[in-house]
Amino acid sequence: MDLSSRSRLGTAVAAALLALGLAGCTSTGTAAGPASGGRTAASTRAADGYQRYVALGDSYSAGPLIPTTDLAGGCARSDHNYPSLLAARLHVGRFVDVTCSGATTGDLSHVQHPFRGASVPPQLHAVTRHTDLVTVGIGGNDLDLFGTLITTCTRLRSGDPSGSPCGRQLSRHGPDLGAATATISARVAAALRAVHRRAPRATVVLVGYLRLVPDRGTCADLPLAVGDYPVGRRISRALDRALSRAASRAGALYVDMYADSAGHDICSAHPWVNGAVTDRTRALAYHPLAAGMRADAAEVLATLRRSPGGLPR
């Protein structure tokens, strides 16, 4: 097995949503209209606020199954994801959310196919020269990095629950983690530069991923072999460092949600990410809960406030 293989997490997301009967409807069962390529929202805006905010990203930005979720052509986009919460807090003039579950960096500039028969326009098409704020949450699906952790590693547990079967598998057949995350970092940096080219005056914010794996201990909600918890931590930390480097290289702000979510991993008393069991009233398995989205929005807002020029005057 290698980190670039076999199945993308987006396919699993779409399959789970379809199995739950969510195709073409919201999580409350009301019919959804045709996918428009993004949700827009106008609100009363302070004269010095952002005029056009565009949200780009994958399922950790889209928020599948956080009520209320619209399948949105397979994107499973919640109206309580962190972009929506942030837009409300900032009173933006126009909000365009094109986040899509399963997205990779390639899907920012190319048509995405969340599942067979569905297609979603390139997310970057939503970014225009009038855009003055862009958030981006991307990279975890590249090279199937998250899919390896939450699909392959959990599946291998049964063969050696007290050992490190996933670690052995990766050491034998997987690419070097450093090389893999360096590739992801370069891809994300290129995507951020593409955003800057399309919206030269925009504040661009790269939002990192919430942590899944505890610093110590194990739990049934994250069913890894005992020796694979350190593997999960290495993958998550390597990705976090890669994203931080990408933001620095591309001149974007970085919100380090891995650091900010310490104590809120899947195994904690107050998790920000759902565990192994999908709850159609709360969140997809291994995806952010509403609490995680609230934390994301709060940290992005705090980062904008701290950054010179981050908030319009």
N, C-alpha and C positions, 0 to 999 in steps of 0.2 A: 504494500500500500504506500502511496505517497500523498503529499499535501495537495497535489494538483489534480487529483483523480476523480473519479467515478460518479459522484453525484453532488450537485450543488445544494446548499442549504435552502435556497429559494424554492427548489422543486418540492422539498419536504414541507416547507411552509404552505405552499399552495395546495399540496395534497391534503394536508391536515385540515385546512380551511374548507376545502371542498367536501371532505368527509363529514365535517360538522354541518354541512348544508348551508354554507354562507355564500355560495356563488351567487353574485348578483343582488345581494341584500345586505343590509346593515346588521349589526349584531342584535338589534332589537326586532329584526324580522321585517322591517319596512323595505319596500322596493327601492333600489338604488337606480339612479339615472345612468345614462351612458357615461363612460369614463371620459373626462374632459381634458386629461393631461395635468390636472392640478386643481386644488380647491382654493378659491379666493374668498377673502373676507374683508369687507370695508368696515372701518370703525371711526368714531370721532377721534381725531388725532391732534395732539399738540402741534402747534405750528413748527416746532423745531424737532419733530420726531422723524422716524424713518418713513420714507414714502413708499418703498416697495421692498418687501422681504420675501426671499425665495429660499425654501428649505429643500436640500438635496440629501439623499442618503438611502440606507438599507433598512431592514426591519427594526434595528435598534433605534432608528429615528421614526419609522412609520408606526410602530406600536401595535402589532396585530393582536386582536381580541380585547384590547383595552376599550371599554365602552365609550363611545359608540364607534364601531369599526365598519368601514365601507370596503368591500372587496376591491373596488377601484381597478378593475381589469386584472386582478390578481395581486395588487400591491398591498392589500389589507392595511389600509391607512386609518388610524384612529383620530377622532377630533379632540382627543385629550393626550396626544403625543406632545413631546416637549416643544416642537415648533409651534403648535397651536397655542400652548400655554404661554410661550414667549411672545408670540404675536399679540396676545391679549394684554400681557403685562406692558408691552411697549406701545400699545395703541397705534400700530402701524397703519399707514394709509391703505396699503394693499398687501395681502398675504397670499402667496402662491406656494402650495405644498405639493411637491412631486416625489416625495420619498416613496420608496417601493421595496417591499420585502424581497430578499434574495438578490438585491442589486450588488454588482461589483463595480470597481472603478471603470471598467469598460462600458457599463450600462449608463454612465453619465453622458457619454458621447455617442452611443449606439442604441438602436432599438433593443429593448429588453423583452424577453418572452417568459413571463412568470410561470406559465404552464402551457401545454399544447393548445394552440388555437388563440392564445391571447398575446397581444403585443402592446408595448408601452413606449411612447416616444422617448428619445434621449432626454435625460433630465436637464442637461445643460441648455436645451432649447428654451427653458423657462427663464433663464438669466438674460437680461437685456441691459443695454447701456443705462437705463433708468433705474436699475436695481441698486439699492444702496446698503443692503444687508443680505448676506448669504450665510447660512449654516450648512455644514457638510458633515455627515456621519457615515464613513465608508472605509472599506479595507478589510474587514473581518471575513468577508466571503471570498476574497481573492485567494487563489491557491487552496481553496476549500479549508481555510484555517479553522474557522469555527466548526465546520462540519466534521473535521477530524476529531475535535475535542468532544463534542456533544453527541456524535453519532458513532464514530468508530471506537473511541476510547470507552464509552459506556457499554458498547456491544461486547467488547473483548473482556470485560470484567468477569463474566461467568466462567471463563476458562482458567482464571488464576486470581481469585478475589483478594488474596493477601499479597500478591506480587505486583509487577509492573508490566503487564502484557502490552499495553499501548506504547510504553516507552521502548520496549524491545522491538516492537514492530516498526516504530519510527526510526530507531537507530539502524535497523537492517535495511529498510527499504525507502525511508523518507529522505528528502533533501535536508541539508543542514539548516537548522532553524534560523540562524543568523542570515544565511543567504536568502532564505525565503522572505523574511521580514524586511531585508534590504530591498528586495524587489517590490514588495508592497509599499514601502516608504517612497520609492521612486515613482511608482504609479500614482500614489495619492498626491505627491508634490506636483506631478504633471497635471493632475486634475485641478488642483488649487490654482495653478498658473493659468489654466484654461478659463477658470471662473474670473480671475483678474482681467484677462484679456477681453472677456465679454462685458464685464462691468468694472471699468477702471477705477471708479470712485467708490466702490462698495467696500464695506468692512466685511472681511471673510473670516469665519470662525470654524475651525475644525473641532468637532466634538468627539472625544474618545469614548471608549466602551466601559460600561459598568462591569465590575468584577463578578465572576461566577464562583471562583474557587476560594475557599477559606485559607487564611494563613496557616492554620493548623486544624487538625481534626478531620473527621469525615461525617457524612450524613446520607440518609436514604434518598433525599431529594436530589442529590448529585451522585448517582451510582457509579463511581469510578472504583477501580481496584485501589487498594490502600497505597501502593507505590506509584500510582498514576496521578495522585493529587499534586505532587511536586511537578510533574510533567505539565499539568494544566496551568499551574502558576507560571512556569517558564514560558509557555505559549502566550499567556495573557500579558505578562510583563514585557516580553519581546515585542509584541504588537503595540503596546502602549509607547515604548521607546521609539519604535518606527514611526508612529503617527506624530509624535512630538518633533522628531527630526524633519518630517515632511512639512509640518506647519512652519518651522523655522526657516527651512530652505525656500519656501514659497511666499514668505512674508505674510502668513496668516496667524491669527490668534489661535491658541490651543487651549482647550478645556480638558484637563486631565481627570476624567471621571473614574479612571482606575484608582487613582489616589483618593479622590473625593468620596468614593463608595466603600472605603475601608470600614469593616464592621457591618456591611450590608450585603455580603455575598449570599449565595443561595442557602448556605447552611446556617446563617445567622438567625437571631431571634426576630430581626426586622429586615428581611431581605428586600432588595430593590429589583431582583430578577426572580422570575418564577422558576420552580424546580422541574422535575421530570414529567409531571402530569399536567397536561393542558386543561385549563379551566376556561370554558368559553365565556364566562362572565367576568374574567379578570385578565388573563394573558395566555398566550401560547407558551408551550413548554420551552424553558430555557430563554425566555424573552422578557423584556422589562415589564414590571408591574407599574401601576399608576404612580406609586411612590417613587419609583426610579425616574419616571418621566418628570415628576415635579422637581426632583433633585437636579436633573439635567437642566431644566429651564432656569432654576435658581442659580446654578453655577454659570451658565452662559450669561445671564443678566449681570451677575457679579463681575465676570470677566470683562464685559463691555464697560461697566462702570469704572473698573480699575485702569483700563487701557486708555492712554492719551488718544483722543480722537475716536474712541470706541463708541461713544454715544453722541448723537448730534447735539449741538448747543442751541 
